[in-house]
Amino acid sequence: MKESNVKIVCEDCGKEAPIDHKKSTENWIAYKDKCECGGKTVPKMI
């Protein structure tokens, strides 16, 4: 499987967004909307 060139990161601290295990499925990874620091998570090209 080819790795994506988009990462979901926090706007404020730049850490990778935490995975939302309740919403994730076998075929899809869901990320939380808020970071642990309180910042908003956004997609970013790497």
C-alpha positions in Angstrom: 0.0 0.0 0.0 1.3 3.4 -0.9 1.8 5.9 1.9 -0.2 9.2 1.8 1.6 12.5 1.4 -1.0 14.2 3.6 -0.8 14.2 7.4 -3.4 15.4 9.9 -1.6 17.7 12.4 -2.4 20.4 15.0 -2.3 24.0 13.8 -0.8 25.2 17.0 1.8 22.7 18.2 2.4 20.7 14.9 2.0 17.3 16.5 0.2 14.5 14.6 -3.5 14.4 15.4 -4.6 11.7 17.8 -6.6 8.8 16.3 -10.3 8.5 17.2 -10.6 4.8 17.9 -14.4 5.0 18.3 -15.0 6.3 14.8 -12.2 4.4 13.1 -12.9 1.2 11.2 -10.9 -1.6 9.6 -10.7 0.4 6.3 -10.7 4.0 7.6 -8.7 5.9 10.2 -10.6 8.8 11.8 -8.7 11.5 13.6 -9.9 13.7 16.5 -10.9 17.3 15.7 -9.0 18.7 18.7 -5.4 18.1 19.8 -4.4 17.4 23.3 -3.0 21.0 23.5 -6.5 22.4 22.6 -5.6 23.3 19.0 -7.6 22.4 15.9 -6.3 19.6 13.6 -5.9 20.2 9.9 -4.6 18.3 6.9 -1.1 19.3 5.8 1.0 18.3 2.7 4.4 16.8 3.5 
